[in-house]
Amino acid sequence: MKTTLFIAAILLLASAVSYGEDQEKHSEKADKAAKRQRERILAEIQNLGPHDWAGDYYAGDGLGVNITLSLAPTSGYVFEWHGCLGLYDRNYGTVAWINGCVCLSFTFENARKGF
């Protein structure tokens, strides 16, 4: 379940890559907001104990693709993709469990764009 959730979320969120075009998600304000939200998420995960989907996930090669997804029921989620040139993409928001699906709300537009 966790692997499937992680892969689906990565594919959905990674489709929003817009390096250099969407300055708001690359701003210092967004950086601070994402860090604060990730701290709340990690604290919630520690208090939850075993959970079906809450967690701190990573996928990557340690070089050009380093993708993290942290999510918890109350604290929401933070998605970030870092690579050789720094931050490629970021999004964060709330999480809802609806009809057996994890639904994410996006702070920044989630539009498919190429490099």
N, CA, C and O atoms as a GROMACS GRO file, in nm:
protein
  460
    1MET      N    1   0.083  -0.120   0.000
    1MET     CA    2   0.000   0.000   0.000
    1MET      C    3   0.087   0.125   0.000
    1MET      O    4   0.063   0.217  -0.078
    2LYS      N    5   0.190   0.130   0.089
    2LYS     CA    6   0.274   0.249   0.097
    2LYS      C    7   0.350   0.271  -0.033
    2LYS      O    8   0.363   0.385  -0.078
    3THR      N    9   0.401   0.165  -0.094
    3THR     CA   10   0.476   0.179  -0.218
    3THR      C   11   0.388   0.232  -0.330
    3THR      O   12   0.427   0.322  -0.404
    4THR      N   13   0.269   0.176  -0.342
    4THR     CA   14   0.175   0.220  -0.446
    4THR      C   15   0.137   0.366  -0.425
    4THR      O   16   0.133   0.444  -0.521
    5LEU      N   17   0.108   0.403  -0.301
    5LEU     CA   18   0.073   0.541  -0.269
    5LEU      C   19   0.188   0.635  -0.305
    5LEU      O   20   0.166   0.740  -0.365
    6PHE      N   21   0.308   0.597  -0.268
    6PHE     CA   22   0.424   0.682  -0.292
    6PHE      C   23   0.447   0.700  -0.442
    6PHE      O   24   0.470   0.813  -0.487
    7ILE      N   25   0.441   0.594  -0.518
    7ILE     CA   26   0.464   0.602  -0.662
    7ILE      C   27   0.357   0.688  -0.728
    7ILE      O   28   0.389   0.772  -0.813
    8ALA      N   29   0.232   0.669  -0.691
    8ALA     CA   30   0.124   0.749  -0.749
    8ALA      C   31   0.141   0.897  -0.717
    8ALA      O   32   0.122   0.982  -0.803
    9ALA      N   33   0.177   0.926  -0.593
    9ALA     CA   34   0.194   1.066  -0.552
    9ALA      C   35   0.312   1.128  -0.624
    9ALA      O   36   0.305   1.244  -0.667
   10ILE      N   37   0.421   1.055  -0.639
   10ILE     CA   38   0.539   1.106  -0.708
   10ILE      C   39   0.505   1.137  -0.853
   10ILE      O   40   0.542   1.243  -0.904
   11LEU      N   41   0.437   1.046  -0.921
   11LEU     CA   42   0.400   1.070  -1.060
   11LEU      C   43   0.310   1.192  -1.074
   11LEU      O   44   0.327   1.273  -1.165
   12LEU      N   45   0.215   1.205  -0.984
   12LEU     CA   46   0.124   1.318  -0.989
   12LEU      C   47   0.196   1.449  -0.964
   12LEU      O   48   0.178   1.546  -1.038
   13LEU      N   49   0.277   1.453  -0.861
   13LEU     CA   50   0.344   1.576  -0.823
   13LEU      C   51   0.461   1.610  -0.916
   13LEU      O   52   0.486   1.727  -0.944
   14ALA      N   53   0.532   1.511  -0.961
   14ALA     CA   54   0.646   1.536  -1.049
   14ALA      C   55   0.602   1.594  -1.183
   14ALA      O   56   0.681   1.656  -1.254
   15SER      N   57   0.477   1.573  -1.218
   15SER     CA   58   0.427   1.627  -1.344
   15SER      C   59   0.418   1.778  -1.342
   15SER      O   60   0.394   1.841  -1.446
   16ALA      N   61   0.437   1.838  -1.227
   16ALA     CA   62   0.423   1.983  -1.214
   16ALA      C   63   0.557   2.056  -1.224
   16ALA      O   64   0.566   2.172  -1.184
   17VAL      N   65   0.659   1.992  -1.278
   17VAL     CA   66   0.790   2.054  -1.285
   17VAL      C   67   0.785   2.180  -1.370
   17VAL      O   68   0.739   2.178  -1.484
   18SER      N   69   0.832   2.289  -1.313
   18SER     CA   70   0.831   2.415  -1.387
   18SER      C   71   0.948   2.501  -1.342
   18SER      O   72   0.932   2.619  -1.311
   19TYR      N   73   1.066   2.442  -1.337
   19TYR     CA   74   1.185   2.510  -1.288
   19TYR      C   75   1.205   2.643  -1.361
   19TYR      O   76   1.209   2.648  -1.484
   20GLY      N   77   1.217   2.751  -1.283
   20GLY     CA   78   1.241   2.882  -1.338
   20GLY      C   79   1.117   2.957  -1.379
   20GLY      O   80   1.124   3.079  -1.399
   21GLU      N   81   1.003   2.891  -1.393
   21GLU     CA   82   0.882   2.957  -1.437
   21GLU      C   83   0.792   2.996  -1.321
   21GLU      O   84   0.726   3.100  -1.326
   22ASP      N   85   0.787   2.916  -1.218
   22ASP     CA   86   0.699   2.943  -1.105
   22ASP      C   87   0.784   2.984  -0.986
   22ASP      O   88   0.822   2.901  -0.903
   23GLN      N   89   0.814   3.113  -0.978
   23GLN     CA   90   0.904   3.163  -0.876
   23GLN      C   91   0.847   3.153  -0.735
   23GLN      O   92   0.923   3.143  -0.638
   24GLU      N   93   0.716   3.156  -0.722
   24GLU     CA   94   0.655   3.153  -0.589
   24GLU      C   95   0.691   3.026  -0.513
   24GLU      O   96   0.725   3.032  -0.395
   25LYS      N   97   0.684   2.912  -0.578
   25LYS     CA   98   0.715   2.787  -0.509
   25LYS      C   99   0.864   2.771  -0.480
   25LYS      O  100   0.904   2.684  -0.403
   26HIS      N  101   0.946   2.854  -0.543
   26HIS     CA  102   1.091   2.852  -0.519
   26HIS      C  103   1.135   2.966  -0.426
   26HIS      O  104   1.254   2.986  -0.406
   27SER      N  105   1.039   3.038  -0.371
   27SER     CA  106   1.071   3.155  -0.289
   27SER      C  107   1.116   3.115  -0.148
   27SER      O  108   1.096   3.002  -0.104
   28GLU      N  109   1.177   3.211  -0.080
   28GLU     CA  110   1.218   3.190   0.059
   28GLU      C  111   1.096   3.166   0.148
   28GLU      O  112   1.100   3.085   0.240
   29LYS      N  113   0.986   3.237   0.119
   29LYS     CA  114   0.863   3.220   0.195
   29LYS      C  115   0.812   3.076   0.183
   29LYS      O  116   0.774   3.015   0.283
   30ALA      N  117   0.811   3.021   0.062
   30ALA     CA  118   0.766   2.884   0.040
   30ALA      C  119   0.862   2.785   0.106
   30ALA      O  120   0.818   2.683   0.160
   31ASP      N  121   0.991   2.815   0.102
   31ASP     CA  122   1.091   2.729   0.166
   31ASP      C  123   1.066   2.720   0.316
   31ASP      O  124   1.066   2.610   0.373
   32LYS      N  125   1.044   2.833   0.380
   32LYS     CA  126   1.018   2.835   0.524
   32LYS      C  127   0.886   2.764   0.557
   32LYS      O  128   0.880   2.688   0.654
   33ALA      N  129   0.783   2.788   0.478
   33ALA     CA  130   0.653   2.723   0.501
   33ALA      C  131   0.665   2.572   0.488
   33ALA      O  132   0.608   2.498   0.569
   34ALA      N  133   0.738   2.525   0.387
   34ALA     CA  134   0.755   2.381   0.366
   34ALA      C  135   0.833   2.319   0.482
   34ALA      O  136   0.799   2.210   0.529
   35LYS      N  137   0.937   2.386   0.528
   35LYS     CA  138   1.015   2.334   0.641
   35LYS      C  139   0.930   2.324   0.768
   35LYS      O  140   0.936   2.224   0.839
   36ARG      N  141   0.852   2.427   0.797
   36ARG     CA  142   0.765   2.425   0.916
   36ARG      C  143   0.662   2.312   0.904
   36ARG      O  144   0.638   2.240   1.001
   37GLN      N  145   0.603   2.298   0.786
   37GLN     CA  146   0.502   2.193   0.768
   37GLN      C  147   0.565   2.055   0.780
   37GLN      O  148   0.506   1.966   0.841
   38ARG      N  149   0.684   2.036   0.724
   38ARG     CA  150   0.752   1.906   0.734
   38ARG      C  151   0.782   1.872   0.880
   38ARG      O  152   0.770   1.757   0.921
   39GLU      N  153   0.822   1.972   0.959
   39GLU     CA  154   0.847   1.948   1.102
   39GLU      C  155   0.721   1.900   1.173
   39GLU      O  156   0.727   1.808   1.254
   40ARG      N  157   0.607   1.963   1.143
   40ARG     CA  158   0.479   1.922   1.203
   40ARG      C  159   0.443   1.780   1.158
   40ARG      O  160   0.396   1.699   1.239
   41ILE      N  161   0.465   1.750   1.032
   41ILE     CA  162   0.435   1.617   0.979
   41ILE      C  163   0.518   1.511   1.048
   41ILE      O  164   0.465   1.409   1.092
   42LEU      N  165   0.649   1.534   1.058
   42LEU     CA  166   0.738   1.435   1.121
   42LEU      C  167   0.702   1.413   1.267
   42LEU      O  168   0.709   1.300   1.316
   43ALA      N  169   0.665   1.520   1.338
   43ALA     CA  170   0.623   1.506   1.478
   43ALA      C  171   0.495   1.422   1.486
   43ALA      O  172   0.482   1.336   1.573
   44GLU      N  173   0.401   1.448   1.396
   44GLU     CA  174   0.276   1.371   1.396
   44GLU      C  175   0.303   1.224   1.365
   44GLU      O  176   0.244   1.136   1.428
   45ILE      N  177   0.391   1.198   1.270
   45ILE     CA  178   0.424   1.058   1.235
   45ILE      C  179   0.479   0.984   1.356
   45ILE      O  180   0.442   0.869   1.380
   46GLN      N  181   0.566   1.049   1.431
   46GLN     CA  182   0.623   0.985   1.551
   46GLN      C  183   0.515   0.952   1.653
   46GLN      O  184   0.521   0.848   1.718
   47ASN      N  185   0.415   1.038   1.666
   47ASN     CA  186   0.309   1.015   1.764
   47ASN      C  187   0.204   0.916   1.716
   47ASN      O  188   0.134   0.855   1.797
   48LEU      N  189   0.193   0.898   1.585
   48LEU     CA  190   0.091   0.808   1.529
   48LEU      C  191   0.120   0.661   1.555
   48LEU      O  192   0.029   0.583   1.580
   49GLY      N  193   0.245   0.624   1.548
   49GLY     CA  194   0.277   0.482   1.549
   49GLY      C  195   0.249   0.424   1.411
   49GLY      O  196   0.244   0.499   1.313
   50PRO      N  197   0.231   0.293   1.402
   50PRO     CA  198   0.205   0.231   1.270
   50PRO      C  199   0.081   0.291   1.205
   50PRO      O  200  -0.023   0.308   1.269
   51HIS      N  201   0.093   0.322   1.076
   51HIS     CA  202  -0.017   0.384   1.002
   51HIS      C  203  -0.012   0.332   0.859
   51HIS      O  204   0.095   0.303   0.807
   52ASP      N  205  -0.129   0.322   0.796
   52ASP     CA  206  -0.137   0.265   0.661
   52ASP      C  207  -0.063   0.348   0.556
   52ASP      O  208  -0.005   0.291   0.464
   53TRP      N  209  -0.063   0.481   0.568
   53TRP     CA  210  -0.003   0.561   0.460
   53TRP      C  211   0.081   0.679   0.508
   53TRP      O  212   0.161   0.731   0.431
   54ALA      N  213   0.064   0.722   0.630
   54ALA     CA  214   0.145   0.834   0.679
   54ALA      C  215   0.292   0.792   0.683
   54ALA      O  216   0.324   0.678   0.719
   55GLY      N  217   0.381   0.884   0.646
   55GLY     CA  218   0.523   0.850   0.649
   55GLY      C  219   0.608   0.956   0.582
   55GLY      O  220   0.560   1.057   0.531
   56ASP      N  221   0.737   0.928   0.583
   56ASP     CA  222   0.837   1.015   0.521
   56ASP      C  223   0.905   0.930   0.415
   56ASP      O  224   0.983   0.841   0.447
   57TYR      N  225   0.876   0.957   0.289
   57TYR     CA  226   0.920   0.872   0.178
   57TYR      C  227   1.028   0.941   0.095
   57TYR      O  228   1.033   1.064   0.085
   58TYR      N  229   1.115   0.860   0.036
   58TYR     CA  230   1.223   0.910  -0.049
   58TYR      C  231   1.238   0.818  -0.169
   58TYR      O  232   1.226   0.696  -0.157
   59ALA      N  233   1.264   0.877  -0.284
   59ALA     CA  234   1.300   0.802  -0.404
   59ALA      C  235   1.405   0.884  -0.477
   59ALA      O  236   1.394   1.006  -0.485
   60GLY      N  237   1.506   0.818  -0.529
   60GLY     CA  238   1.606   0.893  -0.605
   60GLY      C  239   1.736   0.817  -0.620
   60GLY      O  240   1.751   0.703  -0.576
   61ASP      N  241   1.829   0.885  -0.686
   61ASP     CA  242   1.959   0.826  -0.712
   61ASP      C  243   2.071   0.897  -0.635
   61ASP      O  244   2.188   0.862  -0.650
   62GLY      N  245   2.035   0.996  -0.552
   62GLY     CA  246   2.136   1.069  -0.476
   62GLY      C  247   2.208   1.175  -0.557
   62GLY      O  248   2.295   1.245  -0.505
   63LEU      N  249   2.173   1.188  -0.684
   63LEU     CA  250   2.238   1.286  -0.772
   63LEU      C  251   2.134   1.380  -0.830
   63LEU      O  252   2.101   1.482  -0.768
   64GLY      N  253   2.082   1.349  -0.947
   64GLY     CA  254   1.991   1.439  -1.017
   64GLY      C  255   1.845   1.424  -0.977
   64GLY      O  256   1.765   1.513  -1.004
   65VAL      N  257   1.812   1.315  -0.914
   65VAL     CA  258   1.673   1.291  -0.874
   65VAL      C  259   1.669   1.255  -0.727
   65VAL      O  260   1.714   1.147  -0.687
   66ASN      N  261   1.617   1.345  -0.646
   66ASN     CA  262   1.601   1.323  -0.503
   66ASN      C  263   1.463   1.375  -0.466
   66ASN      O  264   1.443   1.496  -0.449
   67ILE      N  265   1.369   1.283  -0.453
   67ILE     CA  266   1.230   1.320  -0.432
   67ILE      C  267   1.188   1.276  -0.291
   67ILE      O  268   1.209   1.162  -0.252
   68THR      N  269   1.130   1.370  -0.217
   68THR     CA  270   1.079   1.338  -0.084
   68THR      C  271   0.930   1.370  -0.078
   68THR      O  272   0.884   1.468  -0.137
   69LEU      N  273   0.858   1.288  -0.007
   69LEU     CA  274   0.717   1.309   0.019
   69LEU      C  275   0.693   1.274   0.164
   69LEU      O  276   0.709   1.159   0.206
   70SER      N  277   0.654   1.374   0.242
   70SER     CA  278   0.620   1.354   0.383
   70SER      C  279   0.472   1.384   0.396
   70SER      O  280   0.426   1.489   0.352
   71LEU      N  281   0.396   1.292   0.458
   71LEU     CA  282   0.254   1.317   0.473
   71LEU      C  283   0.198   1.253   0.599
   71LEU      O  284   0.242   1.146   0.642
   72ALA      N  285   0.100   1.321   0.658
   72ALA     CA  286   0.033   1.275   0.779
   72ALA      C  287  -0.112   1.325   0.775
   72ALA      O  288  -0.140   1.428   0.713
   73PRO      N  289  -0.203   1.254   0.840
   73PRO     CA  290  -0.345   1.286   0.830
   73PRO      C  291  -0.383   1.429   0.871
   73PRO      O  292  -0.465   1.492   0.804
   74THR      N  293  -0.326   1.479   0.977
   74THR     CA  294  -0.364   1.612   1.026
   74THR      C  295  -0.273   1.722   0.974
   74THR      O  296  -0.319   1.832   0.944
   75SER      N  297  -0.144   1.693   0.965
   75SER     CA  298  -0.046   1.796   0.928
   75SER      C  299  -0.030   1.817   0.779
   75SER      O  300   0.034   1.913   0.738
   76GLY      N  301  -0.087   1.730   0.697
   76GLY     CA  302  -0.080   1.748   0.553
   76GLY      C  303   0.040   1.681   0.489
   76GLY      O  304   0.087   1.578   0.536
   77TYR      N  305   0.090   1.742   0.380
   77TYR     CA  306   0.202   1.683   0.307
   77TYR      C  307   0.296   1.792   0.257
   77TYR      O  308   0.260   1.908   0.244
   78VAL      N  309   0.420   1.748   0.230
   78VAL     CA  310   0.520   1.831   0.162
   78VAL      C  311   0.588   1.741   0.061
   78VAL      O  312   0.637   1.633   0.094
   79PHE      N  313   0.592   1.787  -0.064
   79PHE     CA  314   0.661   1.718  -0.173
   79PHE      C  315   0.772   1.808  -0.221
   79PHE      O  316   0.750   1.927  -0.246
   80GLU      N  317   0.893   1.753  -0.236
   80GLU     CA  318   1.004   1.830  -0.294
   80GLU      C  319   1.088   1.741  -0.383
   80GLU      O  320   1.110   1.623  -0.354
   81TRP      N  321   1.136   1.800  -0.494
   81TRP     CA  322   1.225   1.732  -0.586
   81TRP      C  323   1.350   1.818  -0.597
   81TRP      O  324   1.346   1.931  -0.646
   82HIS      N  325   1.461   1.762  -0.551
   82HIS     CA  326   1.591   1.829  -0.560
   82HIS      C  327   1.679   1.753  -0.658
   82HIS      O  328   1.666   1.632  -0.674
   83GLY      N  329   1.767   1.826  -0.724
   83GLY     CA  330   1.861   1.764  -0.817
   83GLY      C  331   1.989   1.843  -0.825
   83GLY      O  332   2.019   1.925  -0.738
   84CYS      N  333   2.064   1.819  -0.929
   84CYS     CA  334   2.195   1.882  -0.948
   84CYS      C  335   2.188   2.035  -0.947
   84CYS      O  336   2.282   2.101  -0.903
   85LEU      N  337   2.078   2.091  -0.993
   85LEU     CA  338   2.064   2.236  -1.003
   85LEU      C  339   1.985   2.296  -0.887
   85LEU      O  340   1.948   2.413  -0.891
   86GLY      N  341   1.960   2.217  -0.784
   86GLY     CA  342   1.886   2.266  -0.667
   86GLY      C  343   1.744   2.215  -0.665
   86GLY      O  344   1.717   2.101  -0.703
   87LEU      N  345   1.652   2.300  -0.620
   87LEU     CA  346   1.512   2.264  -0.609
   87LEU      C  347   1.445   2.273  -0.746
   87LEU      O  348   1.445   2.379  -0.809
   88TYR      N  349   1.388   2.161  -0.792
   88TYR     CA  350   1.316   2.159  -0.920
   88TYR      C  351   1.168   2.185  -0.897
   88TYR      O  352   1.104   2.257  -0.974
   89ASP      N  353   1.113   2.125  -0.793
   89ASP     CA  354   0.970   2.139  -0.771
   89ASP      C  355   0.938   2.123  -0.624
   89ASP      O  356   1.011   2.060  -0.548
   90ARG      N  357   0.824   2.184  -0.586
   90ARG     CA  358   0.778   2.177  -0.447
   90ARG      C  359   0.627   2.199  -0.448
   90ARG      O  360   0.574   2.275  -0.529
   91ASN      N  361   0.561   2.131  -0.357
   91ASN     CA  362   0.421   2.160  -0.331
   91ASN      C  363   0.390   2.110  -0.191
   91ASN      O  364   0.458   2.021  -0.140
   92TYR      N  365   0.290   2.167  -0.130
   92TYR     CA  366   0.247   2.125   0.003
   92TYR      C  367   0.102   2.165   0.021
   92TYR      O  368   0.049   2.249  -0.051
   93GLY      N  369   0.039   2.103   0.120
   93GLY     CA  370  -0.102   2.132   0.145
   93GLY      C  371  -0.162   2.034   0.242
   93GLY      O  372  -0.092   1.975   0.324
   94THR      N  373  -0.293   2.018   0.232
   94THR     CA  374  -0.365   1.930   0.323
   94THR      C  375  -0.386   1.793   0.260
   94THR      O  376  -0.375   1.775   0.138
   95VAL      N  377  -0.419   1.697   0.348
   95VAL     CA  378  -0.445   1.560   0.306
   95VAL      C  379  -0.584   1.521   0.355
   95VAL      O  380  -0.623   1.555   0.467
   96ALA      N  381  -0.658   1.451   0.272
   96ALA     CA  382  -0.789   1.399   0.312
   96ALA      C  383  -0.798   1.252   0.270
   96ALA      O  384  -0.751   1.215   0.163
   97TRP      N  385  -0.858   1.170   0.354
   97TRP     CA  386  -0.882   1.030   0.323
   97TRP      C  387  -1.027   1.021   0.279
   97TRP      O  388  -1.118   1.033   0.361
   98ILE      N  389  -1.051   0.999   0.149
   98ILE     CA  390  -1.186   0.998   0.093
   98ILE      C  391  -1.207   0.869   0.014
   98ILE      O  392  -1.136   0.842  -0.083
   99ASN      N  393  -1.303   0.790   0.057
   99ASN     CA  394  -1.338   0.664  -0.011
   99ASN      C  395  -1.216   0.577  -0.038
   99ASN      O  396  -1.202   0.522  -0.147
  100GLY      N  397  -1.128   0.564   0.059
  100GLY     CA  398  -1.012   0.478   0.046
  100GLY      C  399  -0.897   0.536  -0.035
  100GLY      O  400  -0.804   0.465  -0.070
  101CYS      N  401  -0.903   0.665  -0.064
  101CYS     CA  402  -0.798   0.731  -0.141
  101CYS      C  403  -0.739   0.847  -0.062
  101CYS      O  404  -0.810   0.918   0.010
  102VAL      N  405  -0.609   0.866  -0.074
  102VAL     CA  406  -0.544   0.982  -0.016
  102VAL      C  407  -0.555   1.095  -0.117
  102VAL      O  408  -0.504   1.085  -0.228
  103CYS      N  409  -0.622   1.204  -0.079
  103CYS     CA  410  -0.643   1.318  -0.168
  103CYS      C  411  -0.560   1.435  -0.118
  103CYS      O  412  -0.566   1.472  -0.001
  104LEU      N  413  -0.482   1.494  -0.208
  104LEU     CA  414  -0.395   1.605  -0.174
  104LEU      C  415  -0.449   1.734  -0.230
  104LEU      O  416  -0.493   1.738  -0.345
  105SER      N  417  -0.445   1.841  -0.151
  105SER     CA  418  -0.477   1.974  -0.203
  105SER      C  419  -0.344   2.043  -0.230
  105SER      O  420  -0.248   2.025  -0.155
  106PHE      N  421  -0.337   2.122  -0.336
  106PHE     CA  422  -0.213   2.184  -0.377
  106PHE      C  423  -0.210   2.332  -0.342
  106PHE      O  424  -0.307   2.403  -0.369
  107THR      N  425  -0.102   2.377  -0.284
  107THR     CA  426  -0.083   2.519  -0.258
  107THR      C  427  -0.050   2.591  -0.388
  107THR      O  428  -0.097   2.702  -0.411
  108PHE      N  429   0.031   2.528  -0.471
  108PHE     CA  430   0.072   2.585  -0.598
  108PHE      C  431   0.004   2.507  -0.711
  108PHE      O  432  -0.025   2.389  -0.696
  109GLU      N  433  -0.020   2.575  -0.823
  109GLU     CA  434  -0.084   2.510  -0.936
  109GLU      C  435  -0.009   2.383  -0.974
  109GLU      O  436   0.114   2.381  -0.981
  110ASN      N  437  -0.082   2.279  -0.999
  110ASN     CA  438  -0.024   2.151  -1.038
  110ASN      C  439  -0.048   2.131  -1.187
  110ASN      O  440  -0.141   2.060  -1.227
  111ALA      N  441   0.036   2.195  -1.269
  111ALA     CA  442   0.021   2.189  -1.414
  111ALA      C  443   0.139   2.117  -1.476
  111ALA      O  444   0.253   2.138  -1.434
  112ARG      N  445   0.113   2.035  -1.574
  112ARG     CA  446   0.220   1.960  -1.641
  112ARG      C  447   0.298   2.052  -1.732
  112ARG      O  448   0.242   2.110  -1.826
  113LYS      N  449   0.427   2.067  -1.705
  113LYS     CA  450   0.516   2.149  -1.786
  113LYS      C  451   0.650   2.079  -1.796
  113LYS      O  452   0.691   2.008  -1.703
  114GLY      N  453   0.718   2.097  -1.905
  114GLY     CA  454   0.851   2.040  -1.922
  114GLY      C  455   0.957   2.138  -1.874
  114GLY      O  456   0.926   2.249  -1.830
  115PHE      N  457   1.080   2.096  -1.882
  115PHE     CA  458   1.189   2.182  -1.837
  115PHE      C  459   1.202   2.303  -1.925
  115PHE      O  460   1.288   2.388  -1.902
   0.00000   0.00000   0.00000
